[in-house]
Amino acid sequence: MNEILEKIIRRAAPIWGVAEESLGADTTFEEMGAKSAHISQITTYLEDVFDVEVPYMGFRRCKTLGEAARFVAGLLEE
């Protein structure tokens, strides 16, 4: 799961214009002002990296980056 969280942070930081170090598992999408386009960019990136389909709506329901990483980890276990 740490690898997934790192990938989410690596992609999200430039999208939101912040340093990777300022993001963590407890960072919420709401506090970052995440828009639909941001979520879509992150899910597309994760699909490419992990070769798994990441359902947009399922990912969007996650409140924190950590929850999102757990969601993707669950997909990889299927």
N, C-alpha and C positions, 0 to 999 in steps of 0.2 A: 504494500500500500504506500510506503514511503516513496517508491519510485514514481507511482502514479501522481501523488501529491506534488512531487518535484516537477513533473512534466506540466501539470496544471499551472503551477506557479510560473514556470519558465515561459509559458504561452500567455498567461494573464498579465504579467508585469508590463510588458511593452504595450499591450492593448490598453491598460489603464494608466500608463505613464508613470509607474512607480518602480522602485527598486525591488528586486526579488526578495531581498532580506526583510522588507516591510510586510510581506505576505506570509501567512501561516495557516495551519489547519483550522484555526478559530476565526479567520478572516471571513466575514460574511459577504455574499454577493450584493446585498443591499447597501452595506457601507461603502462598497466600491462603485456603486451606481451602475451595476451591470445592466446592460441593455440586451435585447434579443440578439442583436448582431454579435455582441461580445460572446454570449453563450454559444452561438452557432460556430464562431471561430474556434473556440476552445474544444467543442465536441468534434469538429472536423479534424482538428489537429490530433486529438486523442485517437480517433478512428484510424488515422494514418499511422500513428506511432505503434499502436497496439493491435492493429488489424482486427478490430471488433466494431460492431455497430453500436453506437451510443445514442439511445433514444433521446431526442431533444427534450421532450416533456418530462421524462423521468429525471434527467440531469437538472432541468430548470427547477424542479421541486426541492432540490438540495438547498439548504440555507447557508452552509459554510463550505469552504474549499475542502475541508476534511470529510464532510458528508459526501461531497462530489467524488472524492477519491475512493471512498468506501463503495459508492454506487458503481463506479467503473470496475473496482476490484471484484465485485459480485458478478458483473458481466463476464469478466475474464474466467471466472470459476465455472461458468455454465458450460 
